[in-house]
Every structure is written in C-alpha cells, then in structure tokens.
Amino acid sequence: MQNIFPSNTWQAFKRHKRGWLSLRILAVLFAVALAAPLWSNDKPLWVNYQGKHYFPLFNTYHETEFGGDFETPADYLDPLVRRNITSDGNTAVFPPNPYAADTLNDFDTEPDPARPSENHWLGTDDRGRDVLARLVYGFRDSLLFALALTAVTTVIGVAAGAVQGYFGGKTDLLMQRFLEIWGGLPELYLLIILSSFFNPSLLVLLVLLSLFGWMGLSDYVRAEFLKNRQADYVLAAKSMGVSDGRIMWRHILPNSLTPVLAFLPFRISGAVLALTSLDFLGLGVPTSQASLGELLAQGKDNLDAWWIGLSAVGTLTVMLFLLVMIGEGLRQAFDVRSRS
C-alpha cells in the first residue's frame, strides 16, 4: 500500500515559495482576525475605577457604576463616561481600534459615510459603522464559515464517492442517477426559497450550501476508489476476511486522498465566494452582522464613498490570492513528477 504522505511531501510544499509564504501570511491574518475582540472593540479591556477592577469586554456594567446617571449599559464612547474612567487616578485600557463591527458612534461629527481619518482608519459605512472593524470581523467569519463548509462537504463527498467506487454495480448506478437529478436542481432558486422560511444566519447557510457542495468532490473520490479497489493489497485484505468498512477506511482511503487535499484550498475559496455572493444579493446573513458581501453591496450603492468598495475588494483579493497560491503549492507537492 502506497503512502499518501511521503516524507518529502511537506518539504516539497515548503520549496514552493509562493505557497509556503502564502500559508504563513494567511495563518497570521487569520490569527489577527480571531483576536479581533482584543484590539477592535468598543469596550475597554480593563478599567480601574475607584480602586475596583472591571473587565467590560467580558461583563456588562451600568453607567451608574462609573459615575453616570442612568441604569443602562455604559457607552464607553460617551465622552462623559470616558472622562470618568480616565481621570482622578482612574485608569482604562482601550483597544487600538475602539469600534466593534456593529458599533454606532453617536458622538461622531462627520456625516456618514465618513472618509478615513484618525478616528476611523478606513472610514465608516453609510450607517456610521467602522469599516476596518467590519472588514476584520467579516474576514474572520468568512474564513470560519468556509472552513466549516469545506469540512462538512468534504466528509459527505468522500463518504458518497467511497461507497460508489468501492461497491460499484447497482449501487454506483443508482447513486449516479441521484447525483444527476440532484445536481440538475436550480441551487440558487432553492436557496432563495429556503431562505424565506428561515431566519438568515451562518448556520442556516452552512446547512443549505452543504446540500449541494459535496457533489463535485465525490466524483474524484469515486474515480480513485474504482481504480484502487482492484489493487493487490485490497484483494489480499479481502482474502483474509477483512470487512469492507475496514478495507475502505484503512487501505483504500489513504491512497485516494491526493485530489481531495490538493483541491481543499480551492474549495475554501469557493465557499468564501459563495457566502460573499449571497450576502451581496441580500440572501445571506443579516445586514447587522459583519460581512464582506454586505460591504461590497454598500460600495456599489455608495460609489462616492470609494473607501468602502475598495477595502472590501482588496480584502477579498488578498484572501483568494493566498488561497490559490496555497492550492498551487499543495498540487505541486503531491505531484510525484514534481517531487522527483
């Protein structure tokens, strides 16, 4: 049985300079985006007020606890609250970018959408929300969604392709007819219809897109299983009485994952584009949630506010470029001719 992970595969990927550099850059950007609540939030990380320690990032405090007049959650962008928690020996540590994705700053003086400035590094959108914060949170959610969708569709696609390729015959014939019918359904129309029955969310979109996203991958796995099921090591395992499930899992699957792994970055980029497209059309997550597609729609509707569309397009371009370069590196690493 051949080993799908030869010792020089990882070294071959690292020798692909563009792919290796892109993987490191994307990992750093993803880590920064995951840590966004620590550096882009409208709440202080820590407050020392009159000798007491507060952590507004993790707990909600009323304005009266900081010398205010109202029993409402403290608005830390309010100049009065800020003055109370930073004067007379009090201390507060604010994030570098004091805005979350849904923050509406009622104390801004410029009309929305506002140009980039010291207060808003990439400006604001047409509702007064910070573009940088929405980009970072949208980048994080898009990549998390793409990773989850890729994982789900990969598992389903590998399982379906493995069953088709290993058993063949009537099983393969019936499943192929099902795939032809299922693949012929108008996916966009079904998404529009189904989204009208459910409140839009990333979880709902994950389920809906998973219904169709696995079919392209199953064809590659089916072909690999059809090729490998007659291999000598498989016939030997059968003659020894090894169960079909164990043969599929332990013997054939490891030798059939090369196309799956090589196409993973491209499937991730496809998932990012699918979510962005649905959000752009208004069929994705609510507009209150950070989304790259929603920023693109705002850029289309506010052509004079160039910073909105330019920021969204730039973020998508960088993300997809890095994923494509990683995919190119993986494809070369798994190419035996390239390694030799």
DASULZI-V770634 format. One record per backbone hydrogen bond with DSSP energy under -1.0 kcal/mol. CO is the residue of the C=O (numbers start at 1). NH is the residue of the N-H. E is the energy in kcal/mol with one decimal. If there is no record, write none. Layout:
co:nh:e
CO:NH:E
CO:NH:E
//
This chain:
co:nh:e
6:9:-2.0
8:12:-2.2
9:13:-2.1
10:14:-2.2
11:15:-1.6
15:17:-1.4
16:20:-2.8
17:21:-2.5
18:22:-2.3
19:23:-2.2
20:24:-1.8
21:25:-2.5
22:26:-2.8
23:27:-2.2
24:28:-2.1
25:29:-2.6
26:30:-2.6
27:31:-2.2
28:32:-2.5
29:33:-2.4
30:34:-2.5
31:35:-1.6
33:36:-1.5
35:38:-1.8
36:39:-1.1
36:40:-3.0
39:97:-2.3
46:93:-2.7
47:54:-3.0
48:91:-2.1
49:52:-1.8
52:49:-2.2
54:47:-2.5
55:58:-1.7
55:59:-1.6
61:74:-2.7
62:65:-1.3
63:66:-1.7
63:68:-2.3
64:67:-1.3
70:72:-1.3
72:63:-2.6
75:78:-1.7
78:82:-2.6
79:83:-2.3
80:84:-2.1
81:85:-2.1
87:90:-1.6
91:48:-3.6
93:45:-3.0
97:41:-1.2
97:99:-1.9
100:103:-1.1
105:108:-1.2
114:124:-2.1
120:117:-3.2
120:123:-1.4
123:131:-2.4
125:128:-1.7
129:125:-2.0
130:134:-1.9
131:135:-2.4
132:136:-2.5
133:137:-2.5
134:138:-2.1
135:139:-2.8
136:140:-2.4
137:141:-2.6
138:142:-2.5
139:143:-2.2
140:144:-2.5
141:145:-2.6
142:146:-2.5
143:147:-2.5
144:148:-2.4
145:149:-3.0
146:150:-2.5
147:151:-2.2
148:152:-2.5
149:153:-2.7
150:154:-2.1
151:155:-2.1
152:156:-2.3
153:157:-2.8
154:158:-2.7
155:159:-2.3
156:160:-2.7
157:161:-2.6
158:162:-2.4
159:163:-2.1
160:164:-2.2
161:165:-2.7
162:166:-2.4
163:167:-1.9
164:168:-1.9
168:172:-1.4
169:173:-2.3
170:174:-3.0
171:175:-2.2
172:176:-2.2
173:177:-2.0
174:178:-2.1
175:179:-2.5
176:180:-2.2
177:181:-2.0
178:182:-3.2
179:183:-2.8
182:185:-1.0
185:187:-1.2
186:190:-2.3
187:191:-2.4
188:192:-2.3
189:193:-2.5
190:194:-3.1
191:195:-2.4
194:197:-1.4
201:205:-2.4
202:206:-2.2
203:207:-2.1
204:208:-2.5
205:209:-2.7
206:210:-1.5
209:213:-2.2
212:215:-1.1
214:218:-1.6
217:221:-1.8
218:222:-2.6
219:223:-2.1
220:224:-2.0
221:225:-2.5
222:226:-2.6
223:227:-1.7
224:228:-2.3
225:229:-1.9
228:231:-1.7
231:235:-2.2
232:236:-2.6
233:237:-1.7
234:238:-2.3
235:239:-2.2
236:240:-1.1
237:242:-2.2
238:241:-1.8
243:247:-2.3
244:248:-2.6
245:249:-2.3
246:250:-3.1
247:251:-1.7
247:252:-2.3
248:253:-2.2
253:256:-2.0
257:261:-2.8
258:262:-2.3
259:263:-1.6
263:267:-2.1
264:268:-2.3
265:269:-2.3
266:270:-2.0
267:271:-2.0
268:272:-2.2
269:273:-2.3
270:274:-2.2
271:275:-2.3
272:276:-2.5
273:277:-2.6
274:278:-2.2
275:279:-2.4
276:280:-2.4
277:281:-1.9
278:283:-2.9
286:289:-1.7
291:295:-1.6
292:296:-2.0
293:297:-2.1
294:298:-2.1
295:299:-2.4
296:300:-2.0
297:301:-2.0
298:302:-1.7
302:305:-1.1
304:306:-1.5
305:308:-1.6
306:310:-2.3
307:311:-1.4
308:312:-2.0
309:313:-2.8
310:314:-2.4
311:315:-2.2
312:316:-2.4
313:317:-2.6
314:318:-2.3
315:319:-2.4
316:320:-2.7
317:321:-2.4
318:322:-2.3
319:323:-2.1
320:324:-2.5
321:325:-2.3
322:326:-2.2
323:327:-2.4
324:328:-2.4
325:329:-2.1
326:330:-2.4
327:331:-2.5
328:332:-1.9
329:333:-2.2
330:334:-2.1
335:339:-2.2
336:340:-2.3
//
